Protein backbone atom coordinates (compact mmCIF):
# COMPACT_ATOMS: atom_id res chain seq x y z
CA UNK A 1 0.00 0.00 0.00
CA UNK A 2 1.36 3.42 -0.97
CA UNK A 3 1.68 6.60 0.99
CA UNK A 4 -1.38 8.76 1.61
CA UNK A 5 -1.60 12.15 -0.14
CA UNK A 6 -0.92 13.80 3.24
CA UNK A 7 2.27 11.78 3.70
CA UNK A 8 3.39 12.63 0.16
CA UNK A 9 2.72 16.31 0.79
CA UNK A 10 4.68 16.24 4.05
CA UNK A 11 7.56 14.49 2.31
CA UNK A 12 7.56 17.14 -0.43
CA UNK A 13 7.66 19.89 2.24
CA UNK A 14 10.64 18.19 3.92
CA UNK A 15 12.48 17.68 0.63
CA UNK A 16 11.77 21.23 -0.56
CA UNK A 17 13.11 22.66 2.71
CA UNK A 18 16.22 20.49 2.41
CA UNK A 19 16.87 21.45 -1.23
CA UNK A 20 16.31 25.17 -0.61
CA UNK A 21 18.68 25.10 2.36
CA UNK A 22 21.52 24.04 0.04
CA UNK A 23 21.94 27.70 -0.84
CA UNK A 24 22.87 30.41 1.63
CA UNK A 25 19.54 30.36 3.43
CA UNK A 26 17.77 28.15 5.90
CA UNK A 27 14.31 26.69 5.21
CA UNK A 28 12.14 24.68 7.58
CA UNK A 29 8.67 23.22 7.77
CA UNK A 30 6.25 25.02 10.03
CA UNK A 31 4.52 23.00 12.78
CA UNK A 32 1.50 21.17 11.42
CA UNK A 33 2.05 22.74 7.98
CA UNK A 34 0.97 26.09 9.42
CA UNK A 35 -2.22 24.83 11.05
CA UNK A 36 -0.97 25.70 14.55
CA UNK A 37 -0.24 29.25 13.47
CA UNK A 38 -3.69 29.60 11.94
CA UNK A 39 -5.37 28.21 15.08
CA UNK A 40 -3.37 30.35 17.50
CA UNK A 41 -3.27 33.48 15.35
CA UNK A 42 0.54 33.41 15.29
CA UNK A 43 1.44 34.73 11.81
CA UNK A 44 5.06 33.68 12.22
CA UNK A 45 4.18 29.97 11.96
CA UNK A 46 1.59 29.95 9.17
CA UNK A 47 2.24 28.52 5.71
CA UNK A 48 4.01 25.23 5.03
CA UNK A 49 7.60 26.49 4.88
CA UNK A 50 9.60 29.45 6.13
CA UNK A 51 12.84 30.49 4.47
CA UNK A 52 15.37 32.71 6.22
CA UNK A 53 18.24 34.55 4.60
CA UNK A 54 20.53 36.55 6.91
CA UNK A 55 20.98 39.33 4.36
CA UNK A 56 17.41 39.54 3.05
CA UNK A 57 13.76 39.25 3.92
CA UNK A 58 12.21 35.94 4.96
CA UNK A 59 10.02 33.81 2.71
CA UNK A 60 6.77 32.01 3.46
CA UNK A 61 5.90 29.09 1.21
CA UNK A 62 2.84 27.05 0.42
CA UNK A 63 3.95 23.59 -0.77
CA UNK A 64 1.75 21.46 -3.03
CA UNK A 65 2.42 17.99 -4.37
CA UNK A 66 0.43 16.27 -7.10
CA UNK A 67 -2.75 17.99 -8.23
CA UNK A 68 -2.37 16.39 -11.64
CA UNK A 69 -0.05 14.01 -13.43
CA UNK A 70 3.66 13.82 -14.24
CA UNK A 71 2.98 16.07 -17.26
CA UNK A 72 0.56 18.68 -15.94
CA UNK A 73 -0.81 20.05 -12.70
CA UNK A 74 -3.65 22.22 -11.58
CA UNK A 75 -2.63 25.48 -9.94
CA UNK A 76 -5.22 27.05 -7.67
CA UNK A 77 -5.38 30.81 -7.30
CA UNK A 78 -6.55 30.30 -3.71
CA UNK A 79 -3.11 28.92 -2.77
CA UNK A 80 -1.48 32.14 -3.97
CA UNK A 81 -4.08 34.35 -2.26
CA UNK A 82 -3.73 32.46 1.04
CA UNK A 83 0.07 32.57 1.17
CA UNK A 84 0.14 36.24 0.10
CA UNK A 85 -2.20 37.08 2.97
CA UNK A 86 -0.22 35.04 5.50
CA UNK A 87 3.13 36.40 4.31
CA UNK A 88 1.82 39.96 4.39
CA UNK A 89 1.00 39.66 8.10
CA UNK A 90 4.60 38.76 8.90
CA UNK A 91 6.32 40.90 6.23
CA UNK A 92 7.69 37.95 4.27
CA UNK A 93 7.86 37.18 0.58
CA UNK A 94 5.14 34.70 -0.43
CA UNK A 95 5.82 31.78 -2.76
CA UNK A 96 4.15 28.57 -3.88
CA UNK A 97 6.30 25.46 -4.28
CA UNK A 98 4.88 22.69 -6.45
CA UNK A 99 6.04 19.26 -7.46
CA UNK A 100 4.59 17.26 -10.32
CA UNK A 101 3.30 13.85 -9.36
CA UNK A 102 5.19 10.59 -10.11
CA UNK A 103 8.29 12.06 -11.81
CA UNK A 104 11.07 9.56 -11.17
CA UNK A 105 13.42 9.89 -14.12
CA UNK A 106 14.47 12.18 -16.95
CA UNK A 107 14.48 15.90 -16.24
CA UNK A 108 13.50 15.65 -12.56
CA UNK A 109 14.53 19.27 -11.92
CA UNK A 110 11.67 20.51 -14.14
CA UNK A 111 9.16 18.76 -11.86
CA UNK A 112 9.94 21.03 -8.88
CA UNK A 113 9.02 24.70 -9.11
CA UNK A 114 8.94 27.76 -6.90
CA UNK A 115 6.55 30.48 -8.04
CA UNK A 116 6.05 34.13 -7.18
CA UNK A 117 3.27 36.46 -8.29
CA UNK A 118 4.48 39.37 -10.45
CA UNK A 119 4.06 41.96 -7.70
CA UNK A 120 6.25 39.94 -5.33
CA UNK A 121 8.82 39.29 -8.06
CA UNK A 122 9.08 43.02 -8.81
CA UNK A 123 9.47 43.86 -5.09
CA UNK A 124 12.20 41.25 -4.79
CA UNK A 125 14.06 42.59 -7.82
CA UNK A 126 13.79 46.18 -6.53
CA UNK A 127 15.17 45.11 -3.17
CA UNK A 128 17.99 43.13 -4.78
CA UNK A 129 18.77 46.20 -6.88
CA UNK A 130 19.11 48.31 -3.73
CA UNK A 131 21.33 45.65 -2.12
CA UNK A 132 23.49 45.57 -5.27
CA UNK A 133 23.80 49.37 -5.37
CA UNK A 134 24.78 49.40 -1.70
CA UNK A 135 27.39 46.72 -2.38
CA UNK A 136 28.84 48.73 -5.28
CA UNK A 137 29.06 51.88 -3.10
CA UNK A 138 30.86 49.92 -0.37
CA UNK A 139 33.20 48.42 -2.94
CA UNK A 140 33.94 51.87 -4.36
CA UNK A 141 34.54 53.32 -0.87
CA UNK A 142 36.85 50.44 0.00
CA UNK A 143 38.93 50.83 -3.16
CA UNK A 144 39.05 54.64 -2.73
CA UNK A 145 40.32 54.33 0.86
CA UNK A 146 43.22 52.05 -0.07
C-alpha positions in Angstrom: 0.0 0.0 0.0 1.4 3.4 -1.0 1.7 6.6 1.0 -1.4 8.8 1.6 -1.6 12.2 -0.1 -0.9 13.8 3.2 2.3 11.8 3.7 3.4 12.6 0.2 2.7 16.3 0.8 4.7 16.2 4.0 7.6 14.5 2.3 7.6 17.1 -0.4 7.7 19.9 2.2 10.6 18.2 3.9 12.5 17.7 0.6 11.8 21.2 -0.6 13.1 22.7 2.7 16.2 20.5 2.4 16.9 21.4 -1.2 16.3 25.2 -0.6 18.7 25.1 2.4 21.5 24.0 0.0 21.9 27.7 -0.8 22.9 30.4 1.6 19.5 30.4 3.4 17.8 28.1 5.9 14.3 26.7 5.2 12.1 24.7 7.6 8.7 23.2 7.8 6.2 25.0 10.0 4.5 23.0 12.8 1.5 21.2 11.4 2.0 22.7 8.0 1.0 26.1 9.4 -2.2 24.8 11.0 -1.0 25.7 14.5 -0.2 29.2 13.5 -3.7 29.6 11.9 -5.4 28.2 15.1 -3.4 30.3 17.5 -3.3 33.5 15.3 0.5 33.4 15.3 1.4 34.7 11.8 5.1 33.7 12.2 4.2 30.0 12.0 1.6 29.9 9.2 2.2 28.5 5.7 4.0 25.2 5.0 7.6 26.5 4.9 9.6 29.4 6.1 12.8 30.5 4.5 15.4 32.7 6.2 18.2 34.6 4.6 20.5 36.5 6.9 21.0 39.3 4.4 17.4 39.5 3.1 13.8 39.3 3.9 12.2 35.9 5.0 10.0 33.8 2.7 6.8 32.0 3.5 5.9 29.1 1.2 2.8 27.0 0.4 4.0 23.6 -0.8 1.8 21.5 -3.0 2.4 18.0 -4.4 0.4 16.3 -7.1 -2.7 18.0 -8.2 -2.4 16.4 -11.6 0.0 14.0 -13.4 3.7 13.8 -14.2 3.0 16.1 -17.3 0.6 18.7 -15.9 -0.8 20.0 -12.7 -3.6 22.2 -11.6 -2.6 25.5 -9.9 -5.2 27.0 -7.7 -5.4 30.8 -7.3 -6.6 30.3 -3.7 -3.1 28.9 -2.8 -1.5 32.1 -4.0 -4.1 34.3 -2.3 -3.7 32.5 1.0 0.1 32.6 1.2 0.1 36.2 0.1 -2.2 37.1 3.0 -0.2 35.0 5.5 3.1 36.4 4.3 1.8 40.0 4.4 1.0 39.7 8.1 4.6 38.8 8.9 6.3 40.9 6.2 7.7 37.9 4.3 7.9 37.2 0.6 5.1 34.7 -0.4 5.8 31.8 -2.8 4.1 28.6 -3.9 6.3 25.5 -4.3 4.9 22.7 -6.4 6.0 19.3 -7.5 4.6 17.3 -10.3 3.3 13.8 -9.4 5.2 10.6 -10.1 8.3 12.1 -11.8 11.1 9.6 -11.2 13.4 9.9 -14.1 14.5 12.2 -16.9 14.5 15.9 -16.2 13.5 15.7 -12.6 14.5 19.3 -11.9 11.7 20.5 -14.1 9.2 18.8 -11.9 9.9 21.0 -8.9 9.0 24.7 -9.1 8.9 27.8 -6.9 6.6 30.5 -8.0 6.0 34.1 -7.2 3.3 36.5 -8.3 4.5 39.4 -10.4 4.1 42.0 -7.7 6.2 39.9 -5.3 8.8 39.3 -8.1 9.1 43.0 -8.8 9.5 43.9 -5.1 12.2 41.3 -4.8 14.1 42.6 -7.8 13.8 46.2 -6.5 15.2 45.1 -3.2 18.0 43.1 -4.8 18.8 46.2 -6.9 19.1 48.3 -3.7 21.3 45.6 -2.1 23.5 45.6 -5.3 23.8 49.4 -5.4 24.8 49.4 -1.7 27.4 46.7 -2.4 28.8 48.7 -5.3 29.1 51.9 -3.1 30.9 49.9 -0.4 33.2 48.4 -2.9 33.9 51.9 -4.4 34.5 53.3 -0.9 36.9 50.4 0.0 38.9 50.8 -3.2 39.1 54.6 -2.7 40.3 54.3 0.9 43.2 52.1 -0.1 
